[in-house]
Amino acid sequence: MRHVAPTPPRRKLRVATASLAGCFGCHMSFLDIDERLLDLIDLVEFDRSPITDIKHCGPCDIGIIEGGVCNAENVHVLWELRANCKVLVALGACAVNGGLPAQRNHLDVGSCLARVYRDRAGGEVPDDPELPLLLDKVRPLNEVVRIDFFIPGCPPSGDAIWKYLTDLISGRMPRLEHPMLHFD
């Protein structure tokens, strides 16, 4: 009888996720892959993510980021993920093109803050060094770092996210057909 060596277990890919300036809807869609999350756990290990509550990204195979870049903290998080992830994916309209947060881009940030805090609330504009410094405008991720893949949608569906991730994990070029693209 011939002895066949067992196949070594496949290394799980490390995945990190982050949410910047947005509504967190893309992460909610990510959770909408439902029971397929259990299948995903067989294929990947989560690093920084709301699922793990890890705050800083270590070396990862895939980074998934939702939201645009509106402040210095967002820039720091984005640079950290780009430095630690082999592949970086922009998830959703805010990450891809600035989305709804970018609607403030035609306004003067200082005037907006003064109007909200002074005129409406009767107080002063917060000036605490602990608060992240606002950028002059909201930027899509690719204006700050190199992005490898884009998943459009507001938010993308759980099915679209699942298809894209499983393509990436399997080493296939991710491709979403028209019916999977939507902006609800």
N, C-alpha and C positions, 0 to 999 in steps of 0.2 A: 504494500500500500504506500502510495506516494504522499509525503507530508507537504502540505501547502502552508506557507507562512501566512499568518493573519495580516490583513491590510492594516497599516497603522491608522489610527484615527486622524481624520482631517482636522487641521488647526482651525479653531473658530476665529473668524475675523473680529477685530475690535471696532466698535462703532461708537461715535460720540455724537450728541445732538445738542443744539443750543437754540435759544429764542432771543432775538434782539428786539428791535422796535416793530411791534406788530401786536396782534390780538391773541396769540397762542393758538389760533385756529388750526394751523398746520400740524401742531403736535396733537391736537384733538383728532384730526383726521388720521394721523399716524396710529393713534389708539383704535381708530375705526377699522383697523385690519382684524380686529376682534380675536377670535380663537387662533388665527394665524400667528399671533404674537408668540404662542407656544412653539410653533414651527420655527419662527425666527430665532427664538432662544436656543434652539438646537444648532443654529448656524452661526450665531454671533454672540459676542460678549459685549455688554454695554459698558462704556467708560463714562465720561461726563454726559449726564442726561437727567431729565426729571424722574426717570424710572429708577435711577441709582442714587440721585442726589449728590453725585460727585461734582465738586465745584470747579476743578481744573482738569484740563484735558491732558492725558498722557499720550504716548505713541499709539496711533490708531490707523486702521486701514481706510475707514470711511468716516467723514464728518458730514453731518447734515445740519444745515442752519436755516432757520426761518427768521423773517423780519429784516427790515432795512437797518441802516447804520445811522443813528441820530445823535449819539453822544460819545464821549471819550471812552467810556466803559465798553460800549459796543465795539469800538475799534480794537481795544485790547483783547476782548474775547475772540473776535474774528482773527486777529493776528495769531493768537495762541492756537486756535484750531488749524489755521493754515500751516503753522510751523510743525504741528504734530500729526496731521492727517495726510496720508498718501493721496487720497481723493477727497475733494470737497464739493458738496452738492448744495446748491441754492434751492430751497424748498418754498414754493409759493410766490405770489405776486409781489409781496413786500421785499423779499430777498432778491427777486429777479429784476424788478424795476422800481422799487421804492414803495409801491402800493399806496394804500390810504394814508399812511404817515407822511408821504411825500407831498400831500396836498398843502402842507405848510410851507413848501419851498418858495412860493411866490410872496410870502409874508416876511416881515422883519421880526426875527425871534425876540429881540428886546422889547419891541412894541407889544407883541403878543403877551409876553410875561407881565409887563406893566399893566396891561388891560385886565388880565385875569386876576393878578394878585392885588394890585392897588385899586383899580377902578371897581372891580366886582366884589372882592373879598375885604377891601378896606385895610389891607396889610401891606407888607413889603415883599418884594421879590426875594425869595430865598437866596442866600449868598453863603452857604455853608460849604467849606472845602470838602466835606464828605459827599456832596452831590456831584454826579458826573457832569463835566462841562458839555453843554450842548454844542453841536456843530451848527454851522450856518444853514445847512440844508440836510435833508435826509437823502442818503445815497444807497443805491443798490449795492450788493456785496461786491460785484465785479469791478466797481470803481475804487475799491480799497485793496482787495487781494485777487489773486488768480482763482477763478472758479472753474472746476472741471466739468460739471454737469448742472443743468437747470431743469427743475420740475415746475412748470407753470401751474397756475390755478389759484383760486381764492375761495377756499383752500383747495388743493388737489384732493381728489377722493382717496379713501383708504385703499381702494383697488388699484389706483394709479401708483400710489406710494409702494404698495406691495409688489406690483409688477416691476417697477423701476429698481427697487432694492434687490429683488431676487435675480433680475438680470445682472446687476452689478456684482452680486455675490457669486454668481455662476460664471463670471468672466465674460458675459455677453455684453455687447453694446446696448445700453438701455434705449428703448424706443417706445413711445406712447402713441398709439393710433388716435385719430381724431375723436372717437366717441369717449375716450378716457380724459380728454381735456375739457375742462369747464370752469366757469367763473360764476359761482352762485352768489 
